[in-house]
Amino acid sequence: MLFKDKYNLKFKYSKLLKYILIQKIKKKKYLKFSEFINIILYKKKIGYYNNFLFYNKKDYLTSSQISNIFTISLANFFFFFLKKEFCKILEFGGGNGKFAFNILKELKKFNLFPKYYIIEKSRYLKNIKKKKYKNIKWIKKIPKNFSGIIFLNEVLDSIPFDLIIKNNNNYYNSNIIINNELNFVFKNKKINKKYLSFFIKNRYYNLYKFINNIFLNIKNNKNIIIIIDYGNLNNFYIKNNFMCFYKHFSHGNPFSFPGLQDITNFVNFKFILKLIVKYKFKILNFSNQENFILNIGILDFLKKKKYNKIKYFNKINFLKKIILPYEMGEIFKVLILGNKINIY
Ligand SMILES: C[S@@+](CC[C@H](N)C(=O)[O-])C[C@H]1O[C@@H](n2cnc3c(N)ncnc32)[C@H](O)[C@@H]1O
């Protein structure tokens, strides 16, 4: 397909998404922010994650897409558990399968050949790459009695969420309507403080449901769960607790470029902690990405690799991107949970 055709198609898709959203709002009077995001990101064929025009164009960059340095770090961590007891890995939101492919390649060097499963929401991604990645199996639900490593990198931030805004000590629930010019605008409704906790819970309803479902399914088996995402322990109603990315440029306008930009949530880990307590899982690690990656000993591993000077320099540059505090090192958190496992 010619570049110009692709360019035109992009904007055709975006217009179509806008049209669909407007029709929905006209019918329902408003859309919850989570409903809006669900369409923008996941609408069949034209949503951001379901759209063949964007995904392979490196439109967004996660640690696993930036360089295999992230994968090497994790391979060394996975190695410990795989060697000891597990032979299976289950990745949620495995995207284009790049991480899976690379980590299997690294683990092969340790003579480890675990079974690798991916559960991915995007229909488009589920159906590509299968030929090249023949050792990876895309599945629909968690295998019965799954025991192994469960891995999620930047998945929770792409689960549709709602918005609560705090202004002058008042709290507002933000929905989306259209104005006379058919543009999207927020409609804020004041929340009675008596019901604030209910609204806060609802803001993370999809996230809570998603994690609860994983924990519920695995609660009786031995597992290690590794969750990496950007967020912290307390951000219930920060005004801009979400971010939009258009061609790597971050901004705060969710209404621009429908379907052409990513909209991501700033994960509130407190919600996950509630579920950890509910299911009595053990917290093995909660730190920022910088500490986690350095503590695994990535610098030693890199030295052992015996790269030539240029390659080593390149690797270090990519490493900086994922561990420096003003890049991804501080804002990204690594939560590791253990269930029915004794690591010592
Ligand atoms: C920001 S991308 C990260 C992709 C990949 N993990 C990486 O590190 O590059 C988020 C991915 O999570 C997937 N996703 C979102 N919600 C999901 C769900 N409920 N189940 C499985 N995958 C989901 C999206 O389709 C997308 O591929």
The ligand as an SDF file (V2000), in Angstrom:
LIG
                    3D

 27 29  0  0  0  0  0  0  0  0999 V2000
    0.6540   -0.6240   25.9940 C   0  0  0  0  0  0  0  0  0  0  0  0
    0.3770   -2.1530   25.1890 S   0  0  0  0  0  0  0  0  0  0  0  0
    1.7180   -3.1000   25.8770 C   0  0  0  0  0  0  0  0  0  0  0  0
    2.0870   -4.2370   25.0040 C   0  0  0  0  0  0  0  0  0  0  0  0
    3.2450   -5.1050   25.5150 C   0  0  0  0  0  0  0  0  0  0  0  0
    2.9540   -5.6940   26.8030 N   0  0  0  0  0  0  0  0  0  0  0  0
    4.5420   -4.3420   25.5610 C   0  0  0  0  0  0  0  0  0  0  0  0
    5.1570   -4.2530   26.6360 O   0  0  0  0  0  0  0  0  0  0  0  0
    4.9540   -3.8110   24.5200 O   0  0  0  0  0  0  0  0  0  0  0  0
   -1.0270   -2.7960   26.0560 C   0  0  0  0  0  0  0  0  0  0  0  0
   -1.5000   -4.1290   25.5210 C   0  0  0  0  0  0  0  0  0  0  0  0
   -2.4300   -4.7000   26.4400 O   0  0  0  0  0  0  0  0  0  0  0  0
   -3.4990   -5.2780   25.6960 C   0  0  0  0  0  0  0  0  0  0  0  0
   -4.6700   -5.3910   26.5920 N   0  0  0  0  0  0  0  0  0  0  0  0
   -5.4350   -4.4150   27.1080 C   0  0  0  0  0  0  0  0  0  0  0  0
   -6.4130   -4.9240   27.8740 N   0  0  0  0  0  0  0  0  0  0  0  0
   -6.2490   -6.2680   27.8620 C   0  0  0  0  0  0  0  0  0  0  0  0
   -6.9460   -7.3750   28.4700 C   0  0  0  0  0  0  0  0  0  0  0  0
   -8.0190   -7.1780   29.2420 N   0  0  0  0  0  0  0  0  0  0  0  0
   -6.5000   -8.6250   28.2340 N   0  0  0  0  0  0  0  0  0  0  0  0
   -5.4190   -8.8470   27.4550 C   0  0  0  0  0  0  0  0  0  0  0  0
   -4.7310   -7.8630   26.8400 N   0  0  0  0  0  0  0  0  0  0  0  0
   -5.1300   -6.5920   27.0460 C   0  0  0  0  0  0  0  0  0  0  0  0
   -3.6590   -4.3000   24.5370 C   0  0  0  0  0  0  0  0  0  0  0  0
   -4.4100   -4.8400   23.4720 O   0  0  0  0  0  0  0  0  0  0  0  0
   -2.2090   -4.0420   24.1650 C   0  0  0  0  0  0  0  0  0  0  0  0
   -1.7010   -4.9860   23.2910 O   0  0  0  0  0  0  0  0  0  0  0  0
  1  2  1  0
  2  3  1  0
  2 10  1  0
  3  4  1  0
  4  5  1  0
  5  6  1  0
  5  7  1  0
  7  8  2  0
  7  9  1  0
 10 11  1  0
 11 12  1  0
 11 26  1  0
 12 13  1  0
 13 14  1  0
 13 24  1  0
 14 15  1  0
 14 23  1  0
 15 16  2  0
 16 17  1  0
 17 18  1  0
 17 23  2  0
 18 19  1  0
 18 20  2  0
 20 21  1  0
 21 22  2  0
 22 23  1  0
 24 25  1  0
 24 26  1  0
 26 27  1  0
M  CHG  2   2   1   9  -1
M  END
$$$$
